[in-house]
Amino acid sequence: MQAQAEQTLKELASGDPAAADLVLSQSDNWTGNTQRTQNTEQLVTAAINLPDMHAREAAIQAQLALDGIPRNETGLNTLKQAVGNPRQRPWVLWSLGALGNRGIDPVHIAKILESYLNDPDPYVRAEAVDGLALLATDETVPMMLDRFRNDPSPIVQEHSACDISQSGMYTHAQRMRAAASLVGWLDDPLLTGQQRTWTFQALRDITGAPLGSDPAAWREWWSQHSKR
């Protein structure tokens, strides 16, 4: 089964549209019968960065299966127990977001992830942000924007900007709602130079508009396109 899973993941990572359906239909059977390897990590990473959201869903579900996390309450309880271990916490926060994305108690998982957004360790906060981006509910969008604007760590700011604009599982409509705030912050004197750079990059990623770093151009573009 390991060999079969890795072959299917190879097809998924190559962009084969049929492979996503195979992963989604078969991966529950992988749980407990396969494991994460260097090869699967590379394949899952490639698939989760594909532009096709269906492929990303399959990659997320595959990773849970390879890590032995079932898509049910038992899997959630396993992760809730493991999150108390600092060494496991980054993996757990990512996995919680993945599990919530695949339909397991997303409201409760959002609350768990939110509780780590003020952790003293910026790397933990960044992982919580990544977990929220996988969860990708409407309620998490303001959390992402808050971490981008107000977190003191550039690490967390960058994760937030990347997740809300390109990574993670947000829909285009959700990203456009975030863009409304980003456009409004272009002249905010409280943003650092780096935050401003990330804001322009995020807007380009979300909208596809090649407007560079001109706030006036972005406001004009937004006024013409935001209600379409």
Contacts in CASP RR format, 6 or more apart in sequence:
PFRMAT RR
TARGET T0000
AUTHOR 0000-0000-0000
METHOD contacts of the structure
MODEL  1
MQAQAEQTLKELASGDPAAADLVLSQSDNWTGNTQRTQNTEQLVTAAINL
PDMHAREAAIQAQLALDGIPRNETGLNTLKQAVGNPRQRPWVLWSLGALG
NRGIDPVHIAKILESYLNDPDPYVRAEAVDGLALLATDETVPMMLDRFRN
DPSPIVQEHSACDISQSGMYTHAQRMRAAASLVGWLDDPLLTGQQRTWTF
QALRDITGAPLGSDPAAWREWWSQHSKR
1 29 0 8 1.000
1 30 0 8 1.000
1 33 0 8 1.000
1 34 0 8 1.000
2 33 0 8 1.000
2 34 0 8 1.000
2 35 0 8 1.000
2 37 0 8 1.000
5 26 0 8 1.000
5 27 0 8 1.000
5 30 0 8 1.000
5 34 0 8 1.000
5 40 0 8 1.000
5 62 0 8 1.000
5 65 0 8 1.000
5 66 0 8 1.000
6 37 0 8 1.000
6 39 0 8 1.000
6 40 0 8 1.000
6 43 0 8 1.000
8 19 0 8 1.000
8 22 0 8 1.000
8 23 0 8 1.000
8 26 0 8 1.000
9 19 0 8 1.000
9 23 0 8 1.000
9 40 0 8 1.000
9 43 0 8 1.000
9 44 0 8 1.000
9 47 0 8 1.000
9 59 0 8 1.000
9 62 0 8 1.000
10 43 0 8 1.000
11 18 0 8 1.000
11 19 0 8 1.000
11 22 0 8 1.000
12 19 0 8 1.000
12 20 0 8 1.000
12 22 0 8 1.000
12 23 0 8 1.000
12 43 0 8 1.000
12 47 0 8 1.000
12 55 0 8 1.000
12 58 0 8 1.000
12 59 0 8 1.000
12 62 0 8 1.000
13 42 0 8 1.000
13 43 0 8 1.000
13 44 0 8 1.000
13 46 0 8 1.000
13 47 0 8 1.000
13 50 0 8 1.000
15 47 0 8 1.000
15 50 0 8 1.000
15 52 0 8 1.000
15 55 0 8 1.000
17 52 0 8 1.000
17 54 0 8 1.000
17 55 0 8 1.000
19 55 0 8 1.000
19 58 0 8 1.000
20 52 0 8 1.000
20 54 0 8 1.000
20 55 0 8 1.000
20 57 0 8 1.000
20 58 0 8 1.000
21 58 0 8 1.000
23 58 0 8 1.000
23 59 0 8 1.000
23 61 0 8 1.000
23 62 0 8 1.000
24 57 0 8 1.000
24 58 0 8 1.000
24 61 0 8 1.000
27 58 0 8 1.000
27 61 0 8 1.000
27 62 0 8 1.000
27 64 0 8 1.000
27 65 0 8 1.000
28 65 0 8 1.000
28 70 0 8 1.000
28 71 0 8 1.000
30 62 0 8 1.000
30 65 0 8 1.000
30 66 0 8 1.000
31 64 0 8 1.000
31 65 0 8 1.000
31 68 0 8 1.000
31 69 0 8 1.000
31 70 0 8 1.000
31 71 0 8 1.000
32 65 0 8 1.000
32 68 0 8 1.000
34 40 0 8 1.000
34 65 0 8 1.000
34 66 0 8 1.000
35 66 0 8 1.000
35 68 0 8 1.000
36 63 0 8 1.000
36 66 0 8 1.000
36 67 0 8 1.000
40 62 0 8 1.000
40 66 0 8 1.000
44 59 0 8 1.000
44 62 0 8 1.000
44 63 0 8 1.000
44 66 0 8 1.000
47 55 0 8 1.000
47 56 0 8 1.000
47 58 0 8 1.000
47 59 0 8 1.000
47 62 0 8 1.000
48 56 0 8 1.000
48 59 0 8 1.000
48 60 0 8 1.000
48 63 0 8 1.000
48 168 0 8 1.000
49 167 0 8 1.000
50 56 0 8 1.000
50 59 0 8 1.000
53 169 0 8 1.000
53 171 0 8 1.000
56 168 0 8 1.000
56 169 0 8 1.000
57 101 0 8 1.000
57 102 0 8 1.000
57 169 0 8 1.000
60 98 0 8 1.000
60 101 0 8 1.000
60 102 0 8 1.000
60 134 0 8 1.000
60 169 0 8 1.000
61 71 0 8 1.000
61 98 0 8 1.000
61 102 0 8 1.000
63 95 0 8 1.000
63 98 0 8 1.000
64 70 0 8 1.000
64 71 0 8 1.000
64 95 0 8 1.000
64 98 0 8 1.000
64 99 0 8 1.000
64 102 0 8 1.000
67 91 0 8 1.000
67 95 0 8 1.000
69 75 0 8 1.000
69 78 0 8 1.000
69 79 0 8 1.000
69 95 0 8 1.000
69 99 0 8 1.000
71 99 0 8 1.000
71 102 0 8 1.000
71 103 0 8 1.000
71 104 0 8 1.000
72 104 0 8 1.000
73 104 0 8 1.000
73 105 0 8 1.000
75 99 0 8 1.000
75 104 0 8 1.000
76 96 0 8 1.000
76 99 0 8 1.000
76 104 0 8 1.000
76 105 0 8 1.000
76 108 0 8 1.000
76 109 0 8 1.000
79 92 0 8 1.000
79 95 0 8 1.000
79 96 0 8 1.000
79 99 0 8 1.000
80 112 0 8 1.000
82 88 0 8 1.000
82 92 0 8 1.000
83 89 0 8 1.000
83 92 0 8 1.000
83 93 0 8 1.000
83 96 0 8 1.000
83 112 0 8 1.000
84 92 0 8 1.000
85 92 0 8 1.000
89 116 0 8 1.000
89 124 0 8 1.000
89 127 0 8 1.000
90 123 0 8 1.000
90 124 0 8 1.000
90 127 0 8 1.000
93 113 0 8 1.000
93 116 0 8 1.000
93 124 0 8 1.000
93 127 0 8 1.000
93 128 0 8 1.000
93 130 0 8 1.000
93 131 0 8 1.000
94 127 0 8 1.000
94 130 0 8 1.000
94 131 0 8 1.000
94 134 0 8 1.000
96 109 0 8 1.000
96 112 0 8 1.000
96 113 0 8 1.000
96 131 0 8 1.000
96 135 0 8 1.000
97 109 0 8 1.000
97 113 0 8 1.000
97 131 0 8 1.000
97 132 0 8 1.000
97 134 0 8 1.000
97 135 0 8 1.000
98 131 0 8 1.000
98 134 0 8 1.000
99 109 0 8 1.000
100 106 0 8 1.000
100 109 0 8 1.000
100 134 0 8 1.000
100 135 0 8 1.000
101 134 0 8 1.000
101 135 0 8 1.000
101 136 0 8 1.000
101 169 0 8 1.000
106 135 0 8 1.000
106 137 0 8 1.000
107 137 0 8 1.000
109 135 0 8 1.000
110 132 0 8 1.000
110 135 0 8 1.000
110 137 0 8 1.000
110 139 0 8 1.000
110 140 0 8 1.000
113 128 0 8 1.000
113 131 0 8 1.000
113 132 0 8 1.000
113 135 0 8 1.000
113 140 0 8 1.000
114 128 0 8 1.000
114 132 0 8 1.000
114 143 0 8 1.000
116 124 0 8 1.000
116 125 0 8 1.000
116 127 0 8 1.000
116 128 0 8 1.000
117 125 0 8 1.000
117 128 0 8 1.000
117 129 0 8 1.000
117 143 0 8 1.000
117 147 0 8 1.000
118 125 0 8 1.000
119 125 0 8 1.000
119 128 0 8 1.000
122 151 0 8 1.000
122 152 0 8 1.000
122 153 0 8 1.000
122 155 0 8 1.000
122 156 0 8 1.000
123 155 0 8 1.000
125 147 0 8 1.000
125 151 0 8 1.000
125 153 0 8 1.000
125 156 0 8 1.000
126 153 0 8 1.000
126 155 0 8 1.000
126 156 0 8 1.000
126 159 0 8 1.000
129 144 0 8 1.000
129 147 0 8 1.000
129 156 0 8 1.000
129 159 0 8 1.000
129 160 0 8 1.000
129 163 0 8 1.000
130 159 0 8 1.000
130 163 0 8 1.000
130 167 0 8 1.000
130 168 0 8 1.000
132 140 0 8 1.000
132 143 0 8 1.000
132 144 0 8 1.000
132 163 0 8 1.000
133 140 0 8 1.000
133 144 0 8 1.000
133 163 0 8 1.000
133 164 0 8 1.000
133 167 0 8 1.000
133 168 0 8 1.000
133 169 0 8 1.000
133 170 0 8 1.000
134 168 0 8 1.000
134 169 0 8 1.000
135 169 0 8 1.000
136 168 0 8 1.000
136 169 0 8 1.000
136 170 0 8 1.000
136 171 0 8 1.000
136 174 0 8 1.000
138 174 0 8 1.000
141 164 0 8 1.000
141 170 0 8 1.000
141 174 0 8 1.000
141 177 0 8 1.000
141 178 0 8 1.000
144 160 0 8 1.000
144 163 0 8 1.000
144 164 0 8 1.000
144 178 0 8 1.000
145 160 0 8 1.000
145 164 0 8 1.000
145 178 0 8 1.000
145 181 0 8 1.000
145 182 0 8 1.000
147 156 0 8 1.000
147 157 0 8 1.000
147 159 0 8 1.000
147 160 0 8 1.000
148 157 0 8 1.000
148 160 0 8 1.000
148 161 0 8 1.000
148 164 0 8 1.000
148 195 0 8 1.000
148 198 0 8 1.000
149 185 0 8 1.000
149 191 0 8 1.000
149 195 0 8 1.000
151 157 0 8 1.000
151 160 0 8 1.000
154 192 0 8 1.000
154 194 0 8 1.000
157 194 0 8 1.000
157 195 0 8 1.000
157 198 0 8 1.000
158 198 0 8 1.000
161 195 0 8 1.000
161 198 0 8 1.000
161 199 0 8 1.000
161 201 0 8 1.000
161 202 0 8 1.000
162 202 0 8 1.000
163 170 0 8 1.000
164 170 0 8 1.000
164 175 0 8 1.000
164 178 0 8 1.000
164 202 0 8 1.000
165 175 0 8 1.000
165 178 0 8 1.000
165 201 0 8 1.000
165 202 0 8 1.000
165 203 0 8 1.000
165 205 0 8 1.000
165 206 0 8 1.000
166 202 0 8 1.000
166 205 0 8 1.000
166 206 0 8 1.000
170 178 0 8 1.000
172 206 0 8 1.000
175 206 0 8 1.000
176 206 0 8 1.000
176 207 0 8 1.000
176 226 0 8 1.000
178 202 0 8 1.000
178 206 0 8 1.000
179 202 0 8 1.000
179 203 0 8 1.000
179 206 0 8 1.000
179 207 0 8 1.000
179 222 0 8 1.000
179 226 0 8 1.000
180 222 0 8 1.000
180 226 0 8 1.000
182 199 0 8 1.000
182 202 0 8 1.000
182 203 0 8 1.000
182 206 0 8 1.000
183 203 0 8 1.000
183 218 0 8 1.000
183 219 0 8 1.000
183 222 0 8 1.000
184 219 0 8 1.000
185 191 0 8 1.000
185 199 0 8 1.000
186 196 0 8 1.000
186 199 0 8 1.000
186 200 0 8 1.000
186 215 0 8 1.000
186 218 0 8 1.000
186 219 0 8 1.000
187 215 0 8 1.000
191 199 0 8 1.000
196 213 0 8 1.000
197 213 0 8 1.000
200 212 0 8 1.000
200 213 0 8 1.000
200 218 0 8 1.000
203 209 0 8 1.000
203 211 0 8 1.000
203 218 0 8 1.000
204 210 0 8 1.000
204 211 0 8 1.000
204 212 0 8 1.000
207 221 0 8 1.000
207 225 0 8 1.000
209 218 0 8 1.000
209 221 0 8 1.000
209 225 0 8 1.000
211 217 0 8 1.000
211 218 0 8 1.000
211 221 0 8 1.000
END
